[in-house]
Amino acid sequence: MKLLFFIHSLSSGGAERVTANLANHWAGKGWDITVVTLAPQSNDFYALHPAVKRIALELAGDSGNVLAGLWQNLRRVFTLRRVLHQIKPDIALGMTTTANVLVALATRGLPQIHAIGSERTHPPQFPLGALWEGLRRHTYGRLAAVTALTCESADWLRAYTGAQRVPVIPNAALWPFPIQAPRLTPELFCQSERFIVLAVGRLSEEKQMGLLLEVFHFLANQHPSWDLVILGEGPQRLTLQDQVRVTGLEKRVFLPGRAGNVGEWYERADLYVMSSRVEGFPNTLAEAMAHGLAVVSFDCDTGPRDIIRHEVDGLLVPPGDVAALTAALDRLMDDATLRQQFAERAVDARRRFSMARIAGTWEDLFKEIMK
């Protein structure tokens, strides 16, 4: 199989991680894999298998106005089309909405290339503006399939775009987790006798890490042996650091940054929490469970309820309900037996979201399309 991935970049992020994971898996099976990005290769965070071909179009960046944006995207389409002519893949797979649209346009008139799109979020949660929404609506019918992460997202795509085939394929949860740079050793931040609540994600508004800090501040005196670690980077770092300082929790809350050894942090933690306002299919939640962590999460529109089995391996609380999130964390921080019971069941995520199982679902789709 000759497969080409197209995505904006391989910088740190969920869609980027999924792209690297799938590319590496299939390259390891001997497939001919190419990863094409708009952004330069110097922006890459995720490492690729040595057999993966890497092409950077160097056409990233925002445009100053509508006319410039139109010209920039025409350049992207024609440049991608030239690459497709050179590589001649069996499958061209877009990863994220804008990549899907560009793949649909670039493969027009190339019937030997089967073009597939892949939505990496729940579309109505992240409106793209009139232009891209219109392009999505009119180009998705040109794609052989558009995959969705959840049934809710698949229903939306069927209702609001021309997509004809919309299979649901969740993300895989890697276990054991690969290690790459930067490696942030948990022992440098966490004392061995302390219990750890862990959160992993971009430090941005939709992840609501500030809200999580408020919740932990409320619980800190009741649970003096517990600390909070938030792994990740993003635009809210300075705001969160100020919040930690104002609450006087500098010795209880840690923001180490972006880590390439997240698996070691899952192993060190005692409890995982997700406070996001919106999610597509949260990789970190499934990964934490695969590493044997009890979990607590807001039951936002898509994602967490497809991963957590409430009162079996974790707790779901109503979205935005701070009191409910506080109570759920308090309950598990206070009950080691329940944490252990949830953790023992959570490891079933290794089977439910194994790379072999998820990649096999993709492979079945490829076979259907290539018939």
C-alpha positions in Angstrom: 0.0 0.0 0.0 1.3 3.5 -0.9 -0.3 6.1 1.4 0.2 9.8 1.6 -0.8 11.9 4.7 -1.4 15.6 4.3 -1.6 17.8 7.4 -0.6 21.4 8.3 2.3 20.4 10.5 3.8 17.8 12.8 4.1 20.2 15.8 2.7 19.1 19.2 -1.0 18.4 19.0 -3.6 15.7 18.8 -4.1 15.4 15.1 -0.3 15.6 14.6 0.2 12.8 17.1 -2.4 10.5 15.4 -0.7 11.2 12.0 2.7 10.2 13.3 1.4 7.1 15.1 -0.4 5.8 12.1 2.4 6.6 9.7 4.9 4.9 11.9 2.7 1.8 12.4 2.2 1.3 8.7 5.8 2.1 7.8 6.8 -0.7 10.3 4.6 -3.0 8.3 6.5 -2.2 5.1 4.0 0.2 3.6 5.2 3.0 1.4 4.4 6.1 3.6 4.8 9.8 2.8 3.9 12.6 5.2 3.4 16.0 3.6 3.0 19.2 5.6 2.5 22.9 4.8 4.8 23.9 7.7 8.5 23.4 7.6 10.1 20.2 8.9 11.9 22.3 11.6 8.5 22.6 13.3 8.2 18.9 13.8 7.7 17.6 17.4 6.8 14.0 16.6 9.5 11.6 15.4 8.8 9.5 12.3 9.9 6.0 11.4 13.1 6.1 9.3 11.2 4.6 6.3 8.7 7.4 6.2 9.2 9.9 3.4 8.9 13.5 4.7 7.9 16.5 2.4 7.4 20.0 3.7 5.8 22.4 1.2 6.8 25.5 3.2 3.5 27.1 2.5 2.2 27.7 6.0 1.3 31.1 7.5 -1.7 33.4 7.7 -2.7 35.6 4.8 -3.2 39.3 5.3 -6.5 39.6 3.5 -9.1 37.6 1.6 -7.4 38.0 -1.8 -4.0 37.0 -0.5 -5.7 34.0 1.3 -7.3 32.9 -2.0 -3.9 33.1 -3.8 -2.1 31.3 -1.0 -4.6 28.4 -1.0 -4.5 28.1 -4.8 -0.7 27.7 -4.5 -1.2 25.1 -1.9 -3.6 23.1 -4.1 -1.3 23.2 -7.1 1.8 22.4 -5.1 0.1 19.5 -3.4 -1.2 18.3 -6.8 2.4 18.2 -8.2 3.5 16.1 -5.2 0.6 13.7 -5.8 1.6 13.4 -9.4 5.2 12.6 -8.3 4.3 10.1 -5.5 1.3 8.5 -7.1 -0.2 7.2 -3.8 -3.0 4.7 -3.7 -4.6 6.7 -0.9 -4.2 10.5 -0.1 -5.4 11.1 3.5 -6.2 14.6 4.8 -5.9 15.1 8.5 -8.1 18.1 9.8 -10.7 20.0 7.9 -8.5 22.4 5.9 -6.3 19.6 4.8 -9.3 17.6 3.8 -10.6 20.4 1.6 -7.1 20.9 -0.1 -6.8 17.1 -0.7 -10.3 17.1 -2.3 -9.4 20.0 -4.6 -5.9 18.7 -5.4 -7.1 15.2 -6.4 -9.8 16.4 -8.7 -9.3 14.7 -12.1 -6.9 12.1 -10.6 -9.1 9.1 -10.4 -6.2 6.7 -9.7 -5.8 8.4 -6.3 -8.4 7.6 -3.7 -8.9 10.7 -1.5 -10.1 10.4 2.1 -10.7 13.1 4.7 -10.5 12.8 8.4 -12.2 15.2 10.9 -10.2 15.5 14.1 -12.6 17.6 16.1 -16.4 17.8 16.5 -17.1 20.3 13.7 -19.8 22.5 15.3 -17.5 23.1 18.3 -14.9 24.8 16.1 -16.6 26.9 13.4 -14.1 27.9 10.7 -15.7 30.9 9.2 -17.9 31.2 6.1 -15.3 30.5 3.5 -13.9 27.2 4.9 -17.4 26.1 6.1 -18.6 26.6 2.5 -15.6 24.7 1.1 -16.1 21.8 3.5 -19.8 21.6 2.6 -19.1 21.6 -1.2 -15.9 19.5 -1.4 -16.5 16.6 1.0 -18.7 15.0 -1.6 -15.6 14.6 -3.8 -13.9 12.5 -1.1 -14.2 8.7 -1.1 -14.9 8.9 2.6 -14.6 11.3 5.5 -13.9 9.6 8.9 -15.3 10.9 12.2 -14.1 10.3 15.7 -17.5 9.8 17.2 -21.1 9.0 16.2 -22.2 12.6 17.0 -19.6 14.0 14.6 -20.5 11.5 11.9 -24.2 12.5 12.2 -23.2 16.2 11.8 -21.1 15.5 8.7 -23.9 13.6 7.1 -26.4 16.4 7.8 -24.3 19.4 6.9 -21.8 18.3 4.2 -21.9 16.3 1.0 -19.9 13.4 2.6 -21.4 10.1 1.5 -19.4 7.6 3.4 -18.7 8.6 7.1 -17.2 5.7 9.1 -16.4 6.3 12.8 -12.8 5.5 13.7 -11.5 6.6 17.1 -7.9 7.3 17.9 -5.5 4.6 19.2 -4.0 4.8 22.7 -0.4 3.8 22.6 0.9 1.6 25.3 3.6 1.5 26.3 4.1 5.1 25.3 7.2 6.0 23.2 9.8 8.3 24.7 11.3 11.2 22.8 12.8 14.6 23.6 12.2 16.7 25.6 12.3 14.3 28.5 11.1 15.9 31.7 11.8 13.5 34.6 8.8 13.4 37.1 11.2 13.0 40.0 12.6 16.5 39.4 9.2 18.0 40.2 7.3 15.4 42.4 8.4 14.1 45.7 8.2 10.3 45.9 5.8 10.2 48.9 3.3 12.7 47.3 0.1 11.7 45.4 -0.4 13.3 42.0 -3.4 14.5 40.1 -2.3 14.8 36.5 -3.7 16.8 33.6 -2.2 16.9 30.1 -3.1 19.3 27.3 -2.5 22.6 25.6 -2.6 25.6 27.9 -5.4 27.2 26.1 -8.9 28.5 26.9 -10.8 25.4 25.8 -8.9 23.1 28.1 -10.0 25.2 31.1 -6.8 24.6 33.2 -7.6 27.8 35.2 -10.8 26.2 36.3 -9.0 23.1 37.3 -6.6 25.2 39.4 -9.6 26.7 41.2 -10.9 23.3 41.9 -7.6 22.0 43.2 -7.2 25.2 45.3 -10.6 24.4 47.0 -9.5 20.8 47.7 -5.8 21.4 48.7 -6.4 21.8 52.4 -8.7 18.7 52.6 -6.0 16.6 50.8 -2.6 17.9 52.0 -0.7 14.9 50.6 -1.8 15.6 47.0 -0.2 17.7 44.3 -1.4 18.8 40.8 0.7 18.5 37.7 -0.4 20.1 34.4 1.8 19.0 31.4 1.7 21.1 28.2 2.4 24.5 26.7 0.2 27.2 25.3 -0.9 30.9 25.4 -2.2 30.7 28.9 1.0 29.7 30.6 1.7 33.1 32.2 -1.9 33.5 33.3 -1.8 30.1 35.0 1.6 30.8 36.6 0.1 34.0 38.1 -2.9 32.1 39.3 -0.7 29.5 41.1 1.3 32.3 42.7 -1.9 34.2 43.9 -3.3 31.1 45.4 -0.1 30.3 47.2 0.2 26.8 45.7 3.7 27.1 44.3 4.8 24.0 46.2 1.7 22.0 45.3 1.0 22.8 41.6 3.6 22.2 38.9 3.6 23.2 35.2 6.7 21.4 33.8 6.0 22.2 30.1 5.7 20.0 27.1 7.1 16.5 27.6 8.1 13.8 25.2 7.9 11.2 27.9 4.3 11.6 28.8 4.0 7.8 29.5 6.4 8.2 32.5 4.1 10.9 33.9 1.1 8.6 33.5 3.0 5.9 35.4 3.9 8.3 38.2 0.4 9.8 38.6 -2.4 8.5 40.9 -5.4 10.1 39.2 -6.1 11.8 35.9 -8.4 14.7 35.3 -9.7 16.4 32.1 -11.4 19.8 32.5 -12.0 20.6 28.8 -14.9 22.6 27.6 -14.8 20.9 24.2 -13.0 17.8 22.8 -13.0 15.7 19.6 -11.6 12.4 20.9 -9.1 13.2 23.7 -6.0 11.1 23.2 -4.6 11.8 26.6 -7.7 10.4 28.3 -7.5 7.0 26.6 -3.7 7.0 27.1 -4.0 7.7 30.8 -6.5 4.8 31.2 -4.3 2.5 29.2 -1.5 3.2 31.7 -3.8 2.2 34.5 -5.2 5.5 35.9 -8.6 6.2 37.3 -10.0 9.2 35.5 -12.4 12.1 36.0 -13.7 14.3 33.1 -16.3 16.7 32.1 -18.9 15.0 29.9 -18.4 17.5 27.0 -20.2 17.0 23.7 -17.9 14.4 22.2 -15.1 12.2 23.3 -15.0 11.5 27.0 -18.2 9.5 27.1 -16.8 7.3 24.3 -13.8 6.4 26.4 -14.9 6.5 30.1 -17.4 3.9 31.3 -19.0 5.9 34.1 -18.7 4.3 37.6 -16.7 1.5 36.0 -13.3 2.9 35.2 -13.8 6.6 35.9 -16.3 9.4 36.5 -18.1 11.7 34.1 -19.6 14.9 35.4 -21.9 17.4 33.7 -19.9 19.9 31.5 -19.1 23.1 33.2 -20.3 21.9 36.6 -17.5 22.9 38.8 -19.1 21.6 42.0 -19.6 18.2 40.4 -16.0 18.1 39.2 -14.8 19.1 42.7 -16.9 16.4 44.3 -15.7 13.7 41.9 -12.1 14.5 42.5 -12.7 14.7 46.2 -14.3 11.3 46.1 -11.4 9.6 44.3 -8.6 11.4 46.1 -10.2 10.2 49.4 -10.8 6.6 48.4 -7.7 4.5 47.4 -9.8 1.4 47.1 -12.1 2.9 44.5 -9.2 4.4 42.6 -7.6 1.0 42.4 -10.8 -0.6 41.2 -11.3 1.9 38.5 -7.6 1.7 37.5 -7.7 -2.1 37.1 -10.7 -1.8 34.8 -9.3 1.3 32.9 -6.4 -0.8 31.4 -9.0 -2.4 29.1 -8.4 0.7 27.1 -5.3 -1.1 25.8 -7.6 -3.5 24.0 -10.4 -1.1 23.1 -8.1 1.4 21.5 -5.1 -0.7 20.6 -3.1 0.4 17.5 -3.7 -2.9 15.9 -7.4 -2.6 16.3 -7.7 1.0 15.2 -5.3 0.6 12.3 -7.2 -2.5 11.2 -10.4 -0.4 11.0 -8.6 2.0 8.7 -7.2 -0.8 6.6 -10.7 -2.3 6.1 -11.8 1.2 4.9 -8.9 1.4 2.4 -9.8 -2.1 1.0 -13.4 -1.1 0.6 -12.5 2.1 -1.3 -9.9 0.5 -3.5 -12.4 -2.1 -4.7 
